[in-house]
Amino acid sequence: MGSVLMSISSEGLLALALVAVYLLDSAHFLRIGEAVICTYSGSLRRVTFGWPFELGGRRPYVPNPLTPFRPEFRVEWDTCGSAIRSSDQVAAEMSRHLQTVRPIGWFATACTCLIVFMAPLALALGQARLFLGSTVLCFALTAAACVLVAIRRKDLGLTVWQAFSVTAVALVCLPCSGNLARAVSIHRRWTLAASDLPALGFEGVKITVIRLGVRDALANALRFLPEHSKGYAVAIEQLRILEADSHERH
């Protein structure tokens, strides 16, 4: 392993680092009771609970690195039985958010092309000017995107500190700029009952598939919840609702 690393030039290591930072920054590590909603063309496409294996008690998930223009939403299941937001309200808010974040996604896509693909390629080919040009242009586009985040902060549902943190990270660590639209969206959390997830209005996926995924995730969560806890009771009730809905549709 050491001989392999020594055979790679410093430019090659930097190129690998740019790609690795981008991938790591885009990763999600989901706790019990969390899910990620993926989007496509301005609509909700599917819900994921992470990869099947667990890492440190969490399920990792890395979105498609070639689609930085598709933000994801982080959803927390209600574990106290006190959710008052309906699925229709949450779905409408997510739809408005997608429209607001779309221009930021365009900037993020351009930055991904420049700093994650063009810059490493320039390093691999030994083209210093191309690398420098890609970096400078990426920084300029990132700065413009950060201004847009500041202007649309309230519409995006961000606090002043959240807007500052995501833009600062994007400016200081340019590979992270490719995930700016994702970072802006993931900072806003939605909480609703697990049984309401299938009713968010996913396009292109049968509601039965979503319901089965939610049911399996709830059943898996029961292994980690104390049997006499409030969260355990809520999960059991949500499973009962999902089963009842499934029987009614059949």
Buried (B, 14 or more C-beta within 10 A) or exposed (E): EEEEEEEEEEBBEEBBEBBEBBBEBBEBBBEBBBBBBBBEEEBBBBBBBBEEEBEEEBBBBEBEBEBBBBBBBBBBBBBEEEBEBEBEEBBEBBBEBBEBBEBBBBBBBBBBBBBBBBBBBBBBEEBEEBBEBBBEBBBEBBBEBBEBBBEBBEEBBBEEEBBBBBBEBBBEBBBBBBBBBBBBBBBBEBBBBBBBBBBBBBEEBEBEEBBBBBBEBBEBBBEEBEEEEEBBBBBEBBBEEBEEBBEEEE
